[in-house]
Amino acid sequence: MALRLISLLGIFGLCFIAWLGSEDRRRVPWRLIQWGIGIQLVVGLLIFLVPFTREVVVWLSSILNALIDASDAGARFLFGPIFVPDFNQSVGPAGAGRWIARALTPAFTAVPGDRLGADNLNLGYIFAFRSLPQVVFFAAIFSLLYGLGIVQPVVRVFAQFFRWAMNLSGAEALAGAANIFVGIESAIAIKPFLERMTRSELCAILASMFGSIASTVLGLYAGYLRPIFPSIAGHLMSASVLTIPAAFVLAKILVPEQAVPETLGKVPELALTKEDRKSPMDSLILGALDGIKMAVGITAALIAILGLIALLDLVFANLASLATSDFALWRAIGQVFSVITLRNIMGALFLPLTFLTGVSLDWPELWLSSQLIGRRLLETAIPPYIGLANAAAAGTLSDRALVIVSYVLCGFAHLPSVGIFVGGLAGIVPSRRQDISEVAWKALWAGTLATLMTGCVAGLFFYEGAAVLGR
């Protein structure tokens, strides 16, 4: 009960933190705050406590898990069953002896009868062969659905609701609704209006980008956690829905509206142009090619960022080795750096915010959760999700912490995305480059707080039980 109370107070605490950094503290969008928080509470109630909608989440998870399995099938054809094993494959009598022997030996140990290409030799989860193909496959599927006109009506329903309930401009609502499914691509839908948008609108649109994830990487995140959190895919979709009203609430507190938006009271049409009308196969292939570009970008970013972080940690480790020096000053410096790492720094910075989610009152669990959440700012969400899966599998984190941190990590609120989103928007409307750059950091802060707010909602309605996790 105490943790739920902390989660509830955390929702309003995050709004207060945003208000402290507001450009105009006298302009508080009360209606937007009331509706934005109300929408989140209703959605959270439906997801966690209503059996029917909880089953819908499980059903969505099963569909997305099937898509992940389908992407594995394509990757398995390219890379072979060693790198992309089929865990659902049945073992015939001829292979039963090797299967039993393999089950009793470590994962990387070959047993008699194994050969290159053996169906069940498991080398563990290899990111390049398992996760990156999922990005390509999900990008292709989404492009196909968009080309068939299936996505647009769903986006428009969300946009109309956000505009009506939260008194947003039509362009803001449309971009936010599109961000439930896509990333920077959502800006294309409102391209004609970007030139004349207010600073508040630009901040809100960027915040919704930072706070949400694209459907193309949803399978990537879900793939890490589904062995221990089977319904994770549905919960990630739920987190994407929750974070949009949260992002609007916090962005409008940070940068209040001080002008009359051009599209206030109406939602622009989201229709296919002649250039967009392609055959289903063309849409599928073009989506896959876009997925390839995204996978290459993810690979490059991870190599560069994780390599730089490892280099900095190596510097800290070398400074920590001075703790054994005979010289008092060097020894003092070494003792300081023996506890200073980037993970510890980010964990300390995010500790108060993590506490507001009500993740735990147990210090080791709270500290680990804070480290995972803090790491996202520098490393993107991929390494923290991997760390979360490992910690949960090892029993270091409770189910409550697993669910809350899963919700908080579900977003693009990290430094690598700043360049992507700012550069993408500035490329579409170069004349607003300065305004976009000015509000980008406030938008990143709003997106970060929005993901934490979704964690508060998850913490408020979470209850212990296998049904929530889909086990």
LUMNU-654476 format. One record per residue: residue in one letter; x, y, z of N, C-alpha, C, O in turn. Coordinates in steps of 0.2 Angstrom, whole numbers, plus 5000, padded with zeros to 4 digits. Layout:
N
AXYZXYZXYZXYZ/...
***
This chain:
471
M500449945000500050005000500450065000500350114997/A501050065004501450125004501750134997501850194995/L501950084994502250094987501750124982501950164978/R501150104983500650134978500450204980500350244975/L500550224986500450294988501050334985500950384983/I501650304985502250344983502150354975502250404972/S501850294972501750304964501250354963501350394958/L500750354967500150404966500450484967500350524963/L500850494972501150554974501650574968501750634967/G501950524966502450534961502250564954502550604951/I501650544953501350574947501250654947501450684943/F501050674953500950744954501650774956501850834954/G502150734959502750764960503150774954503550824954/L503050734949503450744942503150814939503550844936/C502450824940502150884937502450944941502650994937/F502550934947502850994951503651004949503851064948/I503950954948504650964945504650994938505151044937/A504250974934504151014928503951084928504251124925/W503551104933503351174934503951214937503951274935/L504351184941504951224943505351244937505751294938/G505351204932505751224926505351264920505651274915/S504751284922504351314917504551384915504851414918/E504451394908504551464906504151514908504351574908/D503551494910503051544913502651504918502151474917/R502851514925502451474930501751504931501351464935/R501651564929500951584930500451554925499851554927/R500651524920500251494915500251414916500751384914/V499751394920499751324921499151294917498551314919/P499251244913498651224909498251174913498351104912/W497851194917497451154922497051094918497051044920/R496651114913496251074910496651014907496550954907/L497251034903497650984900497950934905497950874904/I498150964911498450924916497950874919498050814920/Q497250894920496750854923496550794918496550744920/W496450814912496350764907496950714906496850654905/G497550744905498050704904498250654909498350594907/I498150674915498250624921497650574921497750514922/G497050604920496450564920496450504915496350454917/I496750524909496750474904497250414906497150364905/Q497850434909498350384911498050344916498150284916/L497650374921497350334926496850284924496850224926/V496450304919495950264916496250204912496050144913/V496750224908497150174904497450124909497450064908/G497850144914498150104919497650054922497849994923/L497150084924496550044928496349984923496249924925/L496250004917496049954912496549894911496449834910/I497149914910497749874909497849824914497949764913/F497849844920498049804926497449774930497549724933/L496949804930496449784935495749754932495449714935/V495649774926495049744922495249684918495649684914/P494949624920495149564917495049564909495449534906/F494549594907494449594899495049624896495349594891/T495149694898495649724894496349694896496849704892/R496449664902497049634903497149574898497749564896/E496649544897496649484892496849514885497149484881/V496549574883496749604877497449614876497749604871/V497749644882498449654882498849584881499349584877/V498649534884498949464883498849444876499349414873/W498249454873498149444866498549474861498849454856/L498649544862499149584858499849554859500249554854/S500049534865500649514866500749444862501349434859/S500249404862500349344858500449354850500849324847/I500049414848500149424841500849454840501149434835/L501149494844501749524843502349474844502849474841/N502149424849502649374849502649324843503249304841/A502149324840502149284834502549314828502849284824/L502449384828502849424823503549414825503949414820/I503749414831504449404833504749334831505249334828/D504349284832504549224830504549214822505049184819/A504149254819504149254811504849284809505149264804/S505049344812505649374810506249334812506749334808/D506149294817506749244819506749194813507349164811/A506249174810506249124805506649154799506949114796/G506549214797506849244791507649244793508049234789/A507749264799508449274801508749204802509349194800/R508449154804508649084804508849064797509349024796/F508449074792508649054785509349084783509649054779/L509449154785510049184783510649164787511149154784/F510549154793511149144798511249074800511749054803/G510749034800510748964802510448954809510449004813/P510348894811510048884817510448884823510248894829/I511148894822511648904827511548974830511548974836/F511549024826511449084828510749114830510649154834/V510249074827509549094828509249024829508849004825/P509249004835508948934837508248934837507948984838/D507948884835507248874835507048834842507148774842/F506848874847506648844853506048804853505948764858/N505648804848504948774848505048704844504548664843/Q505648694841505748634837505748574841506048564846/S505348524839505348454842505948414840506248424834/V506148374845506748334844506548264843506248234847/G506748234837506548164836507048114840507448134843/P506848054839507248004843507948004841508447984846/A508148014835508848014833509248064837509848054838/G508948124838509348174841509148184849509448224852/A508848134852508648134859509248134863509248164868/G509748084861510248084866510748144866510948164871/R510848174860511148234860510848294864511148334867/W510148294863509748344866509848334874509848384878/I509748274877509848264884510548284886510648314891/A511048264882511748284884511848354884512148384889/R511548394879511648464879511248494885511548544887/A510748474887510348504892510748494899510548534903/L511148444899511548434905512248474905512648464910/T512348504900513048544899512948614898512348634896/P513448654899513348724898513148744891513248704886/A512848804890512548824883513148824878512948804872/F513748834879514248844874514648774873515148774869/T514448724877514848664876514548614871513948604871/A515048594866514748544861514748474864515148464869/V514348434862514248364864514348324858514348344852/P514548254859514648214854514048214849513448204851/G514148214843513648214838513448284835513148294830/D513748344838513648404836514048424830514648394829/R513848464826514248484820514048554818513548574820/L514448584814514248654812513548654808513448614803/G513048684811512448684808511948644812511348634809/A512148614817511648574821511048614823511148674825/D510448584823509848624824509848654831509548704832/N510048614836509948644843510548664847510448674853/L511048674843511648704847511548774848511448814844/N511448794855511248864857511848904859512248884864/L512048954856512649004857512349054862512749104863/G511749054864511449114868511149164863511149154857/Y510949224866510649274863511149324860511449354863/I511249314853511649364850511349424847510949414842/F511449484849511049534847511049544839510449554837/A511549544836511649554829511149504825510949524820/F511149444827510749394823510049384826509649364822/R509849414831509149404834508749474834508249474832/S509049524836508749584837508649624831508149654829/L509249634828509249684822508749654816508449694813/P508749594815508249564810507549584812507149594808/Q507449584818506749604821506549674819505949694817/V507049724819506949794817506749794810506349834808/V507149754805506949754798506249724797505949754793/F506049674800505449644799504849684801504349694798/F504949714807504349754810504349824806503749844804/A504849844803504849904799504449884792504049924790/A504549824790504249804784503549794785503049814781/I503349764790502649754792502249814793501649824790/F502549864796502249924797502149964791501649994790/S502649964787502549994780502049964776501650004772/L501949904776501449864773500749894775500249904771/L500649894782500049914785499849984783499250004782/Y500350024783500250094781500050104774499650144772/G500450064770500250074763499550044761499250064756/L499249994765498649974764498050024767497450004767/G498350074771497850124774497550094780497050124782/I497850044784497550024790497750064796497350064801/V498350094796498650134802498250204802498150224808/Q498150234797497850304797497250314801497150354805/P496750264800496150274804496250274811495950304815/V496650224813496850214820497150284823496950304829/V497650304819497950364822497450424822497550464827/R497050424817496550484817496050484823495850534826/V495850424825495450414831495750444837495550474841/F496450424838496850444844496850524844496850554849/A497050544838497150614837496550654839496550704842/Q495950634836495350674838495150674845494950724848/F495350614849495250614856495650654860495450694864/F496350654858496850694861496650774861496650814865/R496450794854496250864853495650884857495650934860/W495150834857494550854861494650854869494450904872/A494950804871495050804879495550844881495450874887/M496050864878496650894881496750964878497151004880/N496250984873496251054870496851064867497151124867/L497151014863497751024859497551054852497051044850/S498051074849498051094842497951024838498250974840/G497651034832497550974828498250944826498350884826/A498750984825499350964822499750924828500050874827/E499650954834499950924840499650854841500050804842/A499050854841498650784842498850734837498950674839/L498850754831499050704826499750684826499850624825/A500250724828500850704828500950654834501350604834/G500650674840500650634846500350564845500650514847/A499750564841499450494840499850454835499950394836/A500250484830500650454826501250424829501550374828/N501450454835502050434838501950374842502450344845/I501350354843501150284846501450234842501650174844/F501450244835501650194831502350204827502650154825/V502550264826503150284823503550334827503350354832/G504150354824504650394827504650464824504150494824/I505250484821505250544818504850554812504650604810/E504550494809504150494803503550534805503150554800/S503350534811502650574813502650644810502150674809/A503250674810503350744808503150754801502850804799/I503150704797502950704790502250724789501950754785/A501850694794501050704794500850774795500350794793/I501350814798501150884800501650934796501650994798/K501950914791502450954788502151014785502551064786/P501551024783501351084780501251144786501251204785/F501251114792501051164798501651184802501651224806/L502251144801502851154805503151224805503351254810/E503051254799503351324798503051374802503351424805/R502351364804502051414808501851394815501351424818/M502151344817501951314824502251354829502751394828/T501951364835502251394841502751354844502851294843/R503151394848503651354852503351304856503651244857/S502851314859502451264864502351204860502351144862/E502051214853501851154849502451114847502451054848/L503051144846503651114844503951074850504151014849/C503851104856504151064861503651004863503950954864/A503051014862502550954864502650904859502650844860/I502750914852502850864847503550824848503550764848/L504050864850504750834851504650794858504950734858/A504350814863504250774869503850714868504050664871/S503350714863503050644862503450604858503350544859/M503950624854504450584851504950554856505050494856/F505150594860505650564865505350524870505650474872/G504650534872504350484877504050424874503950374878/S504050414868503750354865504250314861504850334861/I504050254859504450214855504150204848503550204848/A504450184843504250164836504050094837504350054840/S503550074833503350004833503849964830503949904831/T504349994826504849954823505349924828505749884826/V505449954833505949934839505549904844505849874849/L504849894844504549864849504649794850504749764856/G504749754844504949684845505649674847505749624851/L506049724846506749724848506749724856507049684859/Y506449774859506349774866506049714869506249684874/A505449694866505049634869505449574869505349524873/G505949564864506249504863506749484869506849424870/Y506949534872507449524878507049494884507249454888/L506449524885506049514891505549454891505349434896/R505349434885504749394885504849324888504349294890/P505549294888505549234892505349234899505149184902/I505449294903505249304910504649344910504349354916/F504449384905503849424905503449414899503549454894/P503149364898502849344892502349394889502349394883/S502049434893501549484890501849554889501549604889/I502549554889502949614889502749654882502649724883/A502649624877502449664871501849704871501849764869/G501349674874500649714875500749774880500449824879/H501149754885501349814890501749864887501649924889/L502149854882502549904879502149944875502150004874/M501649914871501149954867500749994872500550054870/S500549974878500150014883500550074885500350124886/A501250054886501650114889501650164883501750224885/S501650144877501750194871501050244871501150304870/V500550214873499850244873499850294879499750354879/L500150264885500150304891500550364891500450424893/T501150364887501650414888501450474883501750524884/I501050464879500850524874500450574879500650634878/P499950564882499650614886500150644892500150704893/A500550594894501050614899501550664896501650714899/A501750654890502250694887501950764886502250814886/F501250764883500950834882500850874889500950934889/V500650834894500550874901501250904903501250964904/L501750864902502450894905502750944900503050994903/A502650934894502850984889502551054889502851104889/K501851044891501451114891501551144898501451204898/I501751104903501951144909502651174908502751234910/L503151144905503751174904503751234899504051284900/V503451224894503351274889502651294887502351264883/P502351334891501551344891501451384884501851414881/E500851364882500651394875500451474877500051494881/Q500751514873500651584873500351624867500351684866/A500151584862499951604856499351564854499151514857/V499051574848498451534846498751494840498851514835/P498751424841498951384836498551384830497951394830/E498851374824498451374818497951324817497451334814/T498151264820497651204819497251194825496951144826/L497151244829496751234835496051224833495751254829/G495751164836495051154835494951104829494351084827/K495451084825495351034820495950994819496551014821/V495850934816496450884815496550884808496050864804/P497150894806497250884798497150814796497250764800/E497050814789496950744786497650714786498150744785/L497550644787498150604786498050554781497850494782/A498150574774497950534769498550524765499050554765/L498450464761499050444756499050494750498550504747/T499650514749499750554742499850504737499950444738/K499850524731499950484725500650454725500750394723/E501150484728501850454729501850404734502250354733/D501350404739501350354744500950294742501050244745/R500550294737500150244735500550194731500650204725/K500750144734501250094731500850024732500350014736/S501149974728500849904729501049874735501549904738/P500649824738500849794744501549774745501949784749/M501749744739502449714739502949774739503549764742/D502849824735503249884735503349914742503849924745/S502749914746502749944753503149904757503549924761/L503049834757503449784761504249794760504549794765/I504449794754505149794752505449864754505949864757/L505049924753505349984755505349994762505850024765/G504949964766504949964773505549924776505849944781/A505649864773506249824775506849864773507349854777/L506949894768507549934766507649994772508150004774/D507050024774507150074779507350044785507750074789/G507049984787507249944793508049924793508349934798/I508349914787509049904786509449964788509949954792/K509150024786509550084787509550094795509950114798/M508950084798508850094805509250044809509650064814/A509349984807509749934810510449954810510849944815/V510749974804511350004803511550054808512050064811/G511050104809511150164813511150134820511550164824/I510750094822510750064829511450034830511750044836/T511649994826512349964827512850014827513250004832/A512850064823513450114824513350154830513850164833/A512750164832512650204838512950164844513250194849/L512750104845512950064850513650044851513950054856/I513950034845514750024845515050094848515550084852/A514850144845515150214847515050224854515550244858/I514450224856514250244863514450204868514750224873/L514350134867514650084872515350084873515650074878/G515750094867516450094867516650154871517150154874/L516350214870516550274873516450264881516850284885/I515850234883515750224890516250184893516450194898/A516450124889516950084892517650114893517950104897/L517750164888518350194888518450244895518950244898/L517850274896517850324902517850284908518150304913/D517550224908517550174914518250154915518450144921/L518650144910519350114910519750174913520150164917/V519650234911519950294914519850294922520250304926/F519150284924518950294931519350234935519550244940/A519350174931519650114935520450124936520650104941/N520750154931521450174932521550224937522050214941/L521150274938521150324943521050284950521350304955/A520550234950520350204956520950164959521050154965/S521450134954521950094956522450134960522950114963/L522450204960522850244964522750234971523150264976/A522250204973522050194980522550154984522650164990/T522950124981523550084984524150124984524750094986/S524150184982524750224981525050244988524650244993/D525650254989525950274995525850344997525850375002/F525750384991525650454992524950474994524450444991/A524850514999524150525002523650554997523050534997/L523950604993523450634988523150584983522650584982/W523650544980523450494975523050444978522550424975/R523150424984522750374988522050404989521550364988/A521950464990521350494991520950494985520350484985/I521250514980520950524973520750454971520150444968/G521150404972520950334970520350304974519950274971/Q520350324981519750304985519050334982518550304982/V519150394980518550434977518350394970517750384970/F518850384966518650354960518450274960518250244955/S518650244966518450174967517650164967517450114966/V517350224968516550214968516250254962515650254962/I516650294958516350334953516450294946516950284944/T515850274944515850254937515250284934514850324937/L515150284927514650314924513950294926513450324927/R513950224927513250194930513150224936512550234938/N513650224941513450254948513250324947512850344951/I513550364943513450434942512650444940512250484943/M512450404935511850414932511350384937510750404938/G511550324941511050304946510950354951510350354954/A511450384953511350434959510950494956510450524960/L511050514950510650574947509850554947509450594948/F509750494945509050474944508750444950508150424950/L509050434955508850404961508150434964507750394965/P508150504965507550534967506950524963506350504965/L507050524956506550514951506350444951505750424951/T506750394952506550324952506150314958505750274958/F506350344964505950334970505250354969504850324972/L505150404966504450434965504050384961503450384961/T504350334957503950284954503650234958503150194956/G503950234964503650184969503950114967503550064969/V504550104964504750044962504949994968504749934967/S505250024973505349984979505650024985505850084984/L505549994991505850024997506449984999506850005004/D506649934995507249894997507849934993507849944987/W508349954997508849994994509249954988509349994983/P509449894988509849864983509349864976509649884971/E508749854977508249844971508149924969508149934963/L508049964973507950034971508550064967508550094962/W509150044970509750074967509950044960510050074955/L509749974959509849944953509349974948509549984942/S508749984950508250014946508450084943508350094937/S508750124948508950184946509550184941509550224937/Q509950144942510550134937510250114930510550144926/L509850064930509550044924509150104920509250114914/I508750144924508450204921508950254919508850284914/G509450264923509950324922510350304916510550344912/R510450244915510950214909510650234902510950254898/R509950234902509650254896509850314893509850324887/L509850364897510050434895510650434890510750474885/L511150394892511750394888511850334883512050344878/E511550274885511650214881511050194877511150144873/T510550234876509950214873509550164878509850144883/A508950134876508650094880508850014879508649974883/I509250004874509449934873509849904878509649854881/P510449934880510849894885510449894892510449844895/P510049944894509649934900509149884900509049844905/Y508849874894508349824894508649754894508449704898/I509249744892509649684892509849674900509749614902/G510049724903510249724910509649704914509649674919/L509049734912508449724916508249644915508049614920/A508249624909508149544908508649504912508349454916/N509249524912509749484916509549484924509649434927/A509449544926509349554933508649514936508649484941/A508149524931507549484933507649414933507349374937/A508049384928508149314927508549284933508449234936/A508949334936509349314942509049314948509249304953/G508449344948508049354954508249414958508049424964/T508649464955508849524959508249574959508249614964/L507849574954507249624954506649584955506549524953/S506149614959505449584960505049594954505249634949/D504449564953504049574948503849644947503749674942/R503649674953503449744953504049794950503849834945/A504649784952505149824949505249804942505349854938/L505149744940505249724933504749764928504849784923/V504049764931503549794927503649874926503649904921/I503849904932503849974932504449994928504450044924/V505049964929505649984925505549974917505750014913/S505149914916504949904909504649964906504749984900/Y504149994910503750044907504150114907504150144902/V504550124912505050184911505550184906505650234903/L505750124904506250124899505950124892506350134887/C505350124891505050124885504950194882504450224883/G505450214879505450284876506150294873506650264874/F506150344869506750374865507050434869507450474866/A506950434876507250494880507950484881508150464887/H508350484876509150484877509450524873509150554868/L510150544874510450594870510550574863510550624859/P510650514861510750494854510150514850510150534844/S509550514853508950534849508850614848508550634844/V509250654852509250724851509450744844509150784841/G510050714842510250724836509750704830509650734825/I509450644831509050614826508450664825508250674820/F508050674831507450714831507550784829507150814825/V508050814832508150884830508450894823508150934819/G508850854821509050854814508550834809508450864804/G508150784811507550764806507050824806506850844800/L506850854811506350914811506650974807506351004803/A507350984809507651044806507751034798507751084794/G507850974796507850954789507250964785507250984780/I506650954789506050964786505851034785505551064780/V506051074790505851144791506451184793506551204799/P506951204788507551234790507451304794507951324798/S506951334792506851404795506751404802506851454805/R506551344805506351344812506951304816506851284822/R507551304813508051264816508251294823508351254828/Q508251354823508451384830507951374835508151354841/D507351384834506751364838506751294841506651274846/I506851254836506851174837507451164842507351124847/S508051194840508651174845508551204852508751174857/E508151264852508051294859507651244863507751244869/V507151224860506651184864506751114865506451074869/A507351084861507451014861507650984868507450934870/W508051024872508251004879507651004883507650954888/K507251054883506651044887506150994885505850954889/A506150974879505750924876506050854879505650804880/L506650844879507050784881506850774889506750724891/W506850834892506650824899505950804900505850764905/A505550834896504850824897504750744895504350714898/G505050724890504950654888505250604893504950554894/T505850624896506050584902505550584908505450524910/L505350634910504850634915504150604913503850564917/A504050604907503450564904503450494905503050454907/T504050464903504150394904504150374912503950324913/L504450414916504450404923503650404926503550374930/M503250454922502550454925502250394923501750364926/T502350364917502050294915502250244920501850194922/G502850244923503050204928502650214934502550164938/C502550274936502150284942501450254941501150224946/V501150264935500450234934500450154934500050124937/A501050124931501150054932501150034939500849984942/G501550074943501650054950501050064954500950034959/L500550114952499950124956499450064955499150054960/F499450034949498949984948499249914948498849864948/F499949904949500149844949499949804955499949824960/Y499849734954499749694959500049624958500249604952/E500249594963500649534963500249474960499649464962/G500449444954500049394951500349374944500549424941/A500249314943500549294936500149324930500449324925/A499549344931499149374926499449434923499349444917/V499649474927499949534924500549524920500649554914/L500949474922501549464918501449414912501849404907/G500849384912500649334907500949264907500949234903/R501149254913501449184915500949134915501149074916/
***
